[in-house]
Amino acid sequence: MSETALETTGFVVASNVPIRILHVDDDDAFLKVAKQCLELNVDIQVETTRSVEEALKMLKKRTFDVIVSDYVMFEKDGLEFLRELRASGNMVPFILFTGKGGEDVVLKAFNLGAFKYINKNGAPNAVYKGLAACVRQAAELAKSHETLVKAVVDQKKQEKMLQESQQKLLALFCGNPGAVVFLDKDFRITDINHSFTALFGHKLENIKGKIIADVVVPKGLEEELEVIREKILEGSVGCATIRKRNDGSLFNASMSGGPITVNGEVAGFFMVYMDISDVVTVQDELSKALSKVELLSEKIDVMNRFNRQDVKNKLALVQGNLCLAREKCKVSPELEIYLRNAEDIITNITNLLDFAKTEK
């Protein structure tokens, strides 16, 4: 049938996306006619069944956008069908399409959650045009409801995720062993944790709104402060520095921090401080110990050089005396053997001393 023919019968081509209808009626001939009339609208697709039980089975296997049902049927009527659907949680729009039933039936249908009641008696053109319009309205309303439900579910998920993030942040903030302070864009204190109070001796009510530098940075570190402010605007920053407590005492501190961004814009900053005085003390003691070891090593080296030279001098003296013995005394062949053995021993000792010096 052409689009012009459709217009003359009063049916409208509303969409290329078919609306899936399940039509339940115990009159097989009526189902066939109704299906053909409704499907003159190319945006409507109809499946039919003659019983409520069969309809319930079909609904378990696939989904439909709208259910159209007769009221008076064998075994179970339309109201019983609707009651079972709603009891099972199925909220598909339900249109009661019947020629029987008075106002009490209509009232019961609406109380059970029916979308509309349409009398099947009347001029077919008007009846099916009205039914098609009602189907579209029900399907559109269902989509809107589905969208709204999805939006609500998504919002609840986001709220849950936000709540979980807030709980994690709160746990990290309160239970952090580091002294944490939150600052606004002007570096004014907005919040501190218990570790901050324990380390610096400040309570929030006494320092809230004050610039952090005025509270914890000792005089003489103005240049360092400017460098930190410049770097923290670009990202995370960390350094070892000196900070002051509420009582004016100074201590070695490690400081790390970064910007807090909201929707891509810097909303404030956070900083975390740790007392590293013990670490610095250990490092100083270690440096002193290493210096002493180096000095001792140098002294040992000097002594080793002195001892080697002293021994070599003594050996040279022995060699000199051996030479004098040959020149001034009559040396028998047997004695010469002993003198040469002594010279060989002296040579070996000298070589060992030179080898030890080279190995070092």
C-alpha positions in Angstrom: 0.0 0.0 0.0 1.4 3.4 -0.9 1.9 6.3 1.5 -1.1 8.1 -0.2 -3.3 5.1 0.4 -2.3 5.1 4.0 -3.2 8.8 4.4 -6.7 8.2 3.0 -7.4 5.5 5.5 -6.4 7.8 8.3 -3.2 5.9 9.3 0.1 7.7 9.9 3.6 6.7 9.1 5.2 8.0 12.3 8.6 6.3 12.5 11.0 3.9 10.9 11.6 2.2 14.3 8.8 -0.3 14.9 6.9 -0.3 18.1 6.5 -3.9 19.2 3.0 -4.8 20.3 1.8 -8.0 22.0 -1.9 -8.4 21.2 -3.9 -10.9 23.4 -7.4 -11.9 22.4 -9.2 -15.3 22.3 -10.8 -14.5 19.0 -8.4 -15.6 16.3 -10.2 -13.9 13.4 -10.3 -10.6 15.3 -6.6 -10.9 16.0 -5.8 -11.3 12.3 -7.9 -8.3 11.3 -6.5 -6.1 14.2 -2.9 -7.1 13.3 -3.4 -6.1 9.6 -5.1 -2.8 10.5 -2.4 -1.8 13.0 0.5 -2.8 10.7 -0.9 -0.4 8.1 1.3 1.9 10.2 4.8 0.9 9.3 6.1 2.0 12.7 4.0 -0.7 14.4 4.8 -4.4 14.6 2.3 -6.8 16.1 2.6 -10.3 17.5 -0.6 -12.1 18.6 -1.6 -14.9 21.0 -5.0 -16.3 22.1 -4.3 -16.9 25.8 -2.9 -15.2 28.8 -0.7 -18.2 29.7 0.9 -18.1 26.2 1.3 -14.4 26.5 3.2 -14.8 29.8 5.5 -17.3 28.2 6.2 -15.0 25.3 7.0 -12.2 27.7 9.7 -14.3 29.3 11.4 -14.9 26.0 11.4 -11.4 24.5 10.4 -7.8 25.3 7.5 -5.7 23.9 6.9 -2.0 24.0 3.1 -2.2 24.5 0.6 -4.9 25.5 -2.9 -4.7 24.0 -5.4 -7.1 25.6 -9.1 -8.0 25.5 -11.0 -8.2 28.8 -13.3 -11.2 28.5 -11.3 -14.3 27.5 -11.2 -18.0 28.4 -9.4 -19.2 31.4 -8.1 -15.7 32.5 -9.5 -12.3 31.7 -7.6 -9.1 30.9 -7.6 -7.8 34.5 -6.1 -11.0 35.8 -3.5 -10.8 33.1 -2.7 -7.2 34.2 -2.6 -8.1 37.8 -0.1 -10.9 37.2 2.1 -8.6 35.1 2.3 -5.9 37.8 2.8 -8.5 40.6 5.8 -9.8 38.7 7.3 -6.3 38.3 6.5 -6.1 34.5 5.6 -2.4 33.9 5.1 -2.6 30.1 2.2 -0.2 29.1 -1.1 -2.1 29.1 -4.0 -1.1 26.9 -7.4 -2.8 27.6 -8.9 -3.1 24.1 -12.4 -4.6 24.5 -16.1 -4.3 23.7 -17.3 -5.6 27.0 -17.1 -4.2 30.5 -18.6 -1.2 32.2 -17.2 1.6 34.3 -16.3 -0.7 37.1 -14.0 -2.7 34.8 -12.4 0.5 33.5 -11.9 1.7 37.1 -10.3 -1.6 38.1 -8.1 -1.6 35.1 -6.8 1.9 35.9 -6.3 0.9 39.6 -4.2 -2.0 38.5 -2.0 0.3 36.4 -3.5 0.1 32.9 -2.4 2.9 30.6 -5.7 3.2 28.6 -9.1 1.7 28.0 -10.3 1.6 24.3 -13.6 0.3 23.1 -13.1 -2.0 20.1 -16.6 -1.3 18.9 -17.1 1.5 16.3 -15.9 2.5 12.9 -12.7 0.5 12.2 -10.9 3.5 10.8 -11.5 5.6 13.9 -10.9 2.7 16.3 -7.6 1.6 14.9 -6.4 5.1 14.3 -7.1 5.9 18.0 -5.5 2.6 19.1 -2.4 3.3 17.0 -2.1 6.8 18.5 -2.6 5.4 22.0 0.1 2.8 21.3 2.6 5.5 20.2 1.7 7.6 23.2 2.2 4.6 25.6 5.5 3.7 23.9 6.8 7.2 24.1 5.8 7.5 27.7 7.5 4.2 28.5 10.7 5.4 26.8 10.6 8.7 28.8 10.0 6.7 32.0 12.9 4.3 31.1 15.1 7.3 30.4 14.1 8.9 33.7 14.7 5.7 35.6 18.1 5.3 34.0 18.9 8.8 34.9 17.9 8.2 38.5 19.9 5.0 38.6 22.9 6.8 37.1 22.5 9.6 39.6 22.3 7.2 42.5 25.5 5.4 41.2 27.3 8.7 40.9 26.1 9.7 44.4 27.3 6.4 45.8 30.7 6.8 44.0 31.0 10.3 45.3 30.1 9.2 48.8 32.7 6.4 48.7 35.3 8.9 47.4 34.4 11.3 50.2 34.7 8.5 52.8 38.1 7.5 51.4 39.3 11.1 51.3 38.1 11.6 54.9 39.8 8.4 56.0 43.0 9.5 54.2 42.8 13.0 55.7 42.0 12.0 59.3 44.1 8.9 59.5 47.1 10.2 57.7 50.3 10.1 59.8 51.5 13.2 57.9 50.4 16.7 58.9 47.8 17.6 56.2 46.5 21.1 55.6 44.0 22.2 53.0 44.3 25.7 51.5 42.2 28.0 49.3 43.4 29.6 46.2 45.1 32.4 48.2 47.0 29.8 50.3 44.8 30.5 53.3 44.1 27.6 55.7 40.7 25.9 55.4 41.2 22.7 57.3 43.9 20.6 59.1 44.0 17.1 60.4 45.0 15.8 63.9 48.5 15.0 62.8 49.0 18.7 61.9 47.9 19.8 65.3 50.2 17.2 66.9 53.2 18.3 64.8 52.8 22.0 64.8 50.8 22.6 68.0 48.0 24.6 66.2 44.3 24.1 66.5 42.1 24.8 63.5 40.0 27.5 65.2 43.2 29.5 65.9 44.7 29.5 62.4 41.7 29.0 60.0 41.8 31.8 57.3 45.5 32.6 57.9 48.1 32.3 55.2 50.0 29.1 55.7 53.4 30.9 55.4 52.6 33.1 58.3 51.9 30.1 60.5 54.6 27.6 59.7 57.4 29.2 57.7 60.3 30.7 59.7 61.9 34.0 58.6 64.7 33.8 56.1 63.0 31.3 53.8 61.1 33.9 51.6 62.9 32.9 48.4 62.1 29.2 49.0 58.5 30.1 49.7 58.2 31.9 46.3 59.7 28.9 44.5 57.2 26.5 46.1 54.3 28.8 45.3 55.3 29.0 41.6 55.9 25.2 41.3 52.7 24.1 43.1 50.6 26.1 40.6 52.0 23.8 37.9 51.7 20.5 39.7 53.0 18.5 42.6 56.0 19.7 44.6 58.2 18.3 47.3 61.3 19.3 49.2 63.2 19.1 52.5 63.1 22.3 54.5 62.8 24.0 57.9 59.4 24.7 59.6 58.4 26.3 62.9 56.0 25.1 65.5 53.5 27.1 67.5 56.0 27.6 70.3 58.6 29.0 67.9 60.8 25.9 67.8 62.2 24.9 64.5 62.5 21.4 63.0 63.6 19.6 59.8 60.6 18.8 57.7 59.8 17.2 54.4 57.0 19.0 52.6 54.9 17.7 49.6 51.8 19.2 48.1 49.8 19.9 45.0 46.8 21.7 43.5 43.2 20.7 44.1 41.3 21.0 40.8 37.5 21.2 40.3 36.2 21.0 36.7 39.7 21.7 35.4 40.3 24.8 37.5 42.5 25.2 40.6 40.2 25.5 43.6 42.9 25.3 46.3 45.9 23.3 47.5 47.0 20.7 49.9 50.3 20.2 51.7 51.6 17.3 53.8 54.5 17.8 56.3 56.6 15.1 58.1 59.1 15.7 60.9 62.5 14.3 59.6 64.7 15.7 62.3 65.7 12.1 63.4 66.6 11.3 59.8 68.7 14.4 59.4 70.4 13.7 62.7 71.3 10.2 61.6 72.5 11.5 58.2 74.7 14.1 60.1 76.1 11.4 62.4 76.7 9.1 59.4 78.5 11.9 57.5 80.7 12.6 60.6 81.5 8.9 60.9 82.4 8.6 57.2 84.7 11.6 57.6 86.4 9.9 60.5 86.8 6.7 58.5 88.3 8.6 55.6 90.7 10.4 58.0 91.6 7.1 59.7 92.2 5.5 56.3 94.5 8.3 55.3 96.4 7.9 58.5 96.7 4.2 58.0 97.9 4.8 54.5 100.5 7.2 55.7 101.7 4.7 58.4 101.8 2.0 55.8 103.9 4.1 53.5 106.2 5.0 56.4 106.5 1.4 57.5 107.3 0.1 54.1 110.0 2.8 53.6 111.4 2.1 57.0 111.7 -1.6 56.3 113.3 -1.0 52.9 115.8 1.4 54.6 116.7 -1.3 57.1 117.1 -3.9 54.3 119.4 -1.5 52.4 121.4 -1.2 55.6 121.8 -5.0 55.7 122.8 -5.1 52.1 125.4 -2.5 52.8 126.9 -4.6 55.6 127.0 -7.7 53.4 128.9 -5.7 50.8 131.5 -4.5 53.5 131.8 -8.1 54.7 132.9 -9.2 51.2 135.4 -6.3 50.8 137.0 -6.3 54.2 136.9 -10.0 55.2 138.2 -13.1 53.6 135.0 -14.8 52.4 135.3 -18.5 51.9 133.2 -20.2 49.1 131.0 -21.7 51.8 130.4 -18.3 53.5 129.6 -16.8 50.1 126.7 -19.1 49.7 125.2 -17.9 52.9 125.8 -14.3 51.9 124.0 -14.8 48.6 121.1 -16.5 50.4 120.8 -13.5 52.6 120.8 -11.2 49.6 118.0 -13.3 47.9 115.9 -13.0 51.0 116.3 -9.2 51.1 115.3 -9.0 47.4 112.2 -11.1 48.1 111.1 -8.9 51.0 111.6 -5.8 48.9 109.5 -7.2 46.1 106.7 -8.1 48.5 106.7 -4.5 49.8 106.5 -3.1 46.3 103.7 -5.5 45.4 101.7 -4.5 48.4 102.0 -0.8 47.5 100.9 -1.5 43.9 97.8 -3.5 45.0 96.6 -0.7 47.2 
